[in-house]
Amino acid sequence: MDVGVKEPENHTIEDFITDDPASELGLLAAKVAYYNFEWRFLTIVMFNTVQGLGLNTFLMHYQQSVIVKLGRFLPEKRAAVPQLVIFGEDSSDVSSTLRWTVRSKYDSNGKFIIICALINQDCDEQKIFQTLQSLLIFNVVLLKTSLKTKRAQAYSYDFITKEKCKNNVPYKLNLSTACENDTCFKDLYPEKLSNFQKCRLRMSTVEQAPFMYLHNGTRSPSGIDGDLMRLAANMLNATLELLTPADGLDAGHFTNGNWTGSLGDIYNGLRHASVCSSPLTSNKYGNFQISFPYYSMDIVWATRLPTQKASWEKLLNPLNIYLRIILFLLFISIVFMNTICTLKVWRQVREAFKIEPPKYSFLFFSWVLFLGLPILREPERKSFLITIYTWIWFCFVIRSAYQAALINSLKQPAYHDNLETFQDVIRERFPYGGLTSLKEYYTDDREIYDNWVVVDNAHLYETLDNILDGTTDFVLASNKEAIKHHLMRYKGTKQLQIIPQKIVNSPTVVYYKRFSPLTVPLNNVLRIALEGGFIQRIHDKYLDHDKKLFRRVYSTKPEPLTMNHFTGSFVLLILGWFVSATYFAVEYVCGNLED
């Protein structure tokens, strides 16, 4: 039995250009998708009726990966798809499908191709673009067939025009399969929000130094985020409108099924974006879209300075642990050598080398030289004399350096060891907490999460002042730069300790509602500002205080010396008198006093 194999035929685009309007719609849609969609992404093709025309032609000519959906259903597993092709019956069907895609959390900021697939149905483009405008879908090409000419027509629209800040009037696109090199199909999705035409850019924010200062209400912002948003508004030709949260709260957190504060404003569609320098958490990342990270912030633990040491303990402050060990071993070696001088073996060595016995004990003589007291006699042997002079020089250097450092040590407060990790806080049973949004970082540690004390934004700086005054043991979680800026108010007269172990180093971002059309234009501004060094410059402008933050303020009065500072000195002096009196009494009773 012979099997005939049909040879494949090569077709050109002209072979598919017919008078069939359905074929023309499908072909135009395929060429729009071919030149404007990103091939690395999947494309969803949705249609609600098998009678729709142009679908076969589209699938025949667009050879990239697609997902074909008949009807409105949501699969169990979904991928983020930023490009959709919708085949609808009429304007009502298309509008209904668009609303469903937004409710189903498809990417409304993606690229859309809409085809009115029924030729004999009236497809009112004005109604469709009214729906697109209300849903904030900007990147769209509408294809329909004219009832009069039966030829394909293409439409798009600009959301912002010189005349209107919310426009829904479409304009025609000149799409034709006869255009040279298909140039008419290219660049059909330009950035629609690169020029706001002086329309309002509504941002939600909270006043938080040094990130945002609000002057004259919210009309004159400054600070890191304030300067950056003014730059963004200028580059986008927008009128910046900063507004504080509608509920009057802080940056916001999730509670009772909704978001509060500044994040609640954008979650509920009241603002375009939130600029609140709030650290990024998994919950925020899952509910909002974030901008290009333009800086980072440290979230740290801050608490009061540790307990001051007693004044007498300051006597050892000029000496670090290594010097203390060396001097102690030196003292022990002198005692050891003095003990050797009393042994019979040393007496034999002294007789062999004809060394006269010392008038005083080796220990007593060394101590006299160390205190700088004058000596009446010197050894005759040069080797012994060099040893004595070396010891005098060594004692002079040690004593002078110690005395010079001791004066400053007695005048300055000395503290016990700082807290190194958060485990030290738990071990000391100090109370701790901060904003509710920071609590989310410890959802996996139930002990910390359950014992977290919530400090709202209104009482944050009050708590910080109590920590600076040392009236509370509370350990506060907050932004490191905000803490430093608050310390600058006191010009170094008040201090606290920041635990070296950070809670998190979070990227600094702007928050948007999911699939916000503002993401791309504002990200471009942030990227340009970062690459141009502007962001680093404004950070240096508002945060250049690390070097002088803990510098001593010389205009303040120094702490006067009191008897409490010399307690240790008097204790050692009295102890020395007691030892001397005891030694004198023992020698007198035993008859060992010599001339």
GINOR-V637919 format. One record per residue. RES is the residue in one small letter. PSI is psi as a letter, one per 30 degrees, with the letter a starting at -180 (none if undefined). BURIAL is I if it has 9 or more other C-alpha atoms within 8 Angstrom, else O. Layout:
RES_PSI_BURIAL ; RES_PSI_BURIAL
This chain:
m_k_O ; d_k_O ; v_j_O ; g_k_O ; v_k_O ; k_k_O ; e_k_O ; p_k_O ; e_k_O ; n_k_O ; h_k_O ; t_l_O ; i_f_O ; e_f_O ; d_f_O ; f_f_O ; i_j_O ; t_l_O ; d_f_O ; d_j_O ; p_e_I ; a_e_I ; s_e_I ; e_e_I ; l_e_I ; g_e_I ; l_e_I ; l_e_I ; a_e_I ; a_e_I ; k_e_I ; v_e_I ; a_e_I ; y_e_O ; y_f_I ; n_f_I ; f_l_I ; e_k_O ; w_f_O ; r_f_O ; f_l_I ; l_l_I ; t_k_I ; i_k_I ; v_j_I ; m_k_I ; f_k_I ; n_f_I ; t_k_I ; v_f_O ; q_f_O ; g_k_I ; l_l_I ; g_f_I ; l_e_I ; n_e_O ; t_e_I ; f_e_I ; l_f_I ; m_e_O ; h_f_I ; y_j_I ; q_g_O ; q_l_O ; s_k_O ; v_l_O ; i_j_O ; v_k_O ; k_k_I ; l_j_O ; g_l_O ; r_j_O ; f_l_O ; l_k_O ; p_l_O ; e_e_O ; k_k_O ; r_k_O ; a_l_O ; a_j_O ; v_j_I ; p_g_I ; q_k_I ; l_k_I ; v_k_I ; i_k_I ; f_j_I ; g_l_I ; e_e_I ; d_a_I ; s_e_I ; s_e_O ; d_e_I ; v_e_I ; s_e_I ; s_e_O ; t_e_I ; l_e_I ; r_e_I ; w_e_I ; t_e_I ; v_e_I ; r_e_O ; s_g_O ; k_h_O ; y_l_I ; d_j_I ; s_f_I ; n_g_I ; g_a_I ; k_k_I ; f_k_I ; i_k_I ; i_k_I ; i_k_I ; c_j_I ; a_f_I ; l_j_I ; i_e_I ; n_g_O ; q_k_O ; d_j_O ; c_j_I ; d_j_O ; e_f_I ; q_e_I ; k_e_I ; i_e_I ; f_f_I ; q_e_I ; t_e_I ; l_e_I ; q_e_I ; s_f_O ; l_g_I ; l_h_O ; i_j_I ; f_e_I ; n_j_I ; v_k_I ; v_k_I ; l_k_I ; l_k_I ; k_l_I ; t_k_I ; s_k_I ; l_f_O ; k_e_O ; t_f_O ; k_g_I ; r_l_O ; a_k_I ; q_k_I ; a_k_I ; y_l_I ; s_a_I ; y_l_I ; d_k_I ; f_e_I ; i_k_I ; t_l_I ; k_f_O ; e_e_O ; k_k_O ; c_f_I ; k_j_O ; n_k_I ; n_g_I ; v_j_I ; p_l_I ; y_l_O ; k_k_O ; l_k_O ; n_i_O ; l_k_I ; s_k_O ; t_f_O ; a_f_O ; c_k_I ; e_k_O ; n_g_O ; d_g_I ; t_f_O ; c_f_I ; f_f_I ; k_k_I ; d_h_O ; l_f_O ; y_i_O ; p_l_O ; e_j_O ; k_f_I ; l_g_I ; s_f_O ; n_j_O ; f_f_I ; q_h_I ; k_g_O ; c_l_I ; r_k_I ; l_j_I ; r_j_I ; m_k_I ; s_k_I ; t_l_I ; v_k_I ; e_k_I ; q_j_I ; a_k_I ; p_g_I ; f_e_I ; m_k_I ; y_k_I ; l_j_I ; h_k_I ; n_h_O ; g_c_O ; t_g_I ; r_f_I ; s_i_O ; p_l_I ; s_a_I ; g_l_I ; i_e_I ; d_e_I ; g_e_I ; d_e_I ; l_e_I ; m_e_I ; r_e_I ; l_e_O ; a_e_I ; a_e_I ; n_e_I ; m_f_O ; l_g_I ; n_h_I ; a_l_I ; t_j_I ; l_k_I ; e_j_I ; l_k_I ; l_k_I ; t_l_I ; p_k_I ; a_e_O ; d_g_O ; g_g_O ; l_a_I ; d_a_I ; a_e_I ; g_l_I ; h_l_I ; f_k_O ; t_k_O ; n_h_O ; g_g_O ; n_l_O ; w_k_I ; t_l_I ; g_a_I ; s_e_I ; l_e_I ; g_e_I ; d_e_I ; i_e_I ; y_e_I ; n_g_O ; g_g_O ; l_f_O ; r_l_I ; h_e_I ; a_l_I ; s_k_I ; v_i_I ; c_g_I ; s_h_I ; s_k_O ; p_k_I ; l_k_I ; t_l_O ; s_e_O ; n_e_O ; k_e_O ; y_e_I ; g_f_O ; n_f_O ; f_l_I ; q_k_I ; i_l_I ; s_a_I ; f_k_I ; p_j_O ; y_f_I ; y_a_O ; s_l_I ; m_k_I ; d_k_I ; i_k_I ; v_l_I ; w_k_I ; a_k_I ; t_l_I ; r_l_I ; l_l_I ; p_l_O ; t_k_O ; q_k_O ; k_l_I ; a_l_O ; s_e_I ; w_f_I ; e_f_I ; k_f_I ; l_f_I ; l_f_O ; n_e_I ; p_f_I ; l_k_I ; n_l_O ; i_e_O ; y_e_O ; l_e_O ; r_e_I ; i_e_O ; i_e_O ; l_e_O ; f_e_O ; l_e_O ; l_e_O ; f_e_O ; i_e_O ; s_e_O ; i_e_I ; v_e_I ; f_e_O ; m_e_I ; n_e_I ; t_e_O ; i_e_I ; c_f_I ; t_f_O ; l_l_O ; k_e_O ; v_e_O ; w_e_I ; r_e_I ; q_e_O ; v_e_O ; r_e_I ; e_e_O ; a_e_O ; f_g_O ; k_h_O ; i_k_O ; e_k_O ; p_k_O ; p_l_O ; k_e_O ; y_l_O ; s_l_O ; f_e_I ; l_e_I ; f_e_O ; f_e_I ; s_e_I ; w_e_O ; v_e_I ; l_e_I ; f_e_I ; l_f_O ; g_g_I ; l_k_O ; p_l_O ; i_k_O ; l_f_O ; r_l_O ; e_l_O ; p_k_O ; e_e_O ; r_k_O ; k_e_O ; s_e_O ; f_e_I ; l_e_I ; i_e_O ; t_e_O ; i_e_O ; y_e_O ; t_e_O ; w_e_I ; i_e_I ; w_e_O ; f_e_O ; c_e_I ; f_e_I ; v_e_O ; i_e_O ; r_e_I ; s_e_O ; a_e_O ; y_e_I ; q_e_O ; a_e_O ; a_f_I ; l_e_I ; i_e_O ; n_e_O ; s_e_I ; l_f_I ; k_f_I ; q_k_O ; p_k_O ; a_k_O ; y_l_I ; h_l_O ; d_k_O ; n_l_O ; l_k_O ; e_e_O ; t_l_I ; f_f_I ; q_f_O ; d_e_I ; v_e_I ; i_e_O ; r_e_O ; e_f_O ; r_h_O ; f_k_I ; p_k_O ; y_l_I ; g_a_I ; g_a_I ; l_l_I ; t_e_I ; s_f_O ; l_f_I ; k_f_I ; e_f_I ; y_f_O ; y_g_I ; t_f_O ; d_f_O ; d_j_O ; r_e_O ; e_e_O ; i_e_O ; y_e_I ; d_f_O ; n_g_O ; w_k_I ; v_j_O ; v_k_O ; v_j_I ; d_l_I ; n_e_I ; a_f_O ; h_g_O ; l_e_I ; y_f_O ; e_e_O ; t_e_I ; l_e_I ; d_e_O ; n_e_I ; i_e_I ; l_e_I ; d_f_I ; g_g_I ; t_g_O ; t_l_O ; d_g_I ; f_k_I ; v_j_I ; l_k_I ; a_k_I ; s_l_I ; n_k_I ; k_e_I ; e_e_I ; a_e_I ; i_e_I ; k_e_I ; h_e_I ; h_e_I ; l_f_I ; m_f_I ; r_f_O ; y_g_O ; k_h_I ; g_f_I ; t_f_O ; k_k_I ; q_l_I ; l_l_I ; q_k_I ; i_k_O ; i_k_I ; p_e_O ; q_j_I ; k_l_I ; i_e_I ; v_l_O ; n_j_I ; s_k_I ; p_k_I ; t_k_I ; v_l_I ; v_k_I ; y_k_I ; y_l_I ; k_l_I ; r_k_O ; f_h_I ; s_k_I ; p_f_I ; l_f_I ; t_e_I ; v_e_O ; p_e_I ; l_e_I ; n_e_I ; n_e_O ; v_e_I ; l_e_I ; r_e_I ; i_e_O ; a_e_I ; l_e_I ; e_f_O ; g_f_O ; g_g_O ; f_e_I ; i_e_I ; q_e_O ; r_e_O ; i_f_I ; h_e_I ; d_e_O ; k_e_O ; y_f_I ; l_g_I ; d_i_O ; h_g_O ; d_e_O ; k_e_O ; k_g_O ; l_e_I ; f_g_O ; r_k_O ; r_k_O ; v_j_O ; y_f_O ; s_f_O ; t_l_O ; k_k_O ; p_l_O ; e_k_O ; p_l_O ; l_k_O ; t_l_O ; m_f_O ; n_e_O ; h_f_I ; f_g_I ; t_e_I ; g_e_I ; s_e_I ; f_e_O ; v_e_O ; l_e_O ; l_e_O ; i_e_O ; l_e_O ; g_e_O ; w_e_O ; f_e_O ; v_e_O ; s_e_O ; a_e_O ; t_e_O ; y_e_O ; f_e_O ; a_e_O ; v_e_O ; e_e_I ; y_e_I ; v_e_O ; c_f_O ; g_g_O ; n_g_O ; l_k_O ; e_l_O ; d_none_O
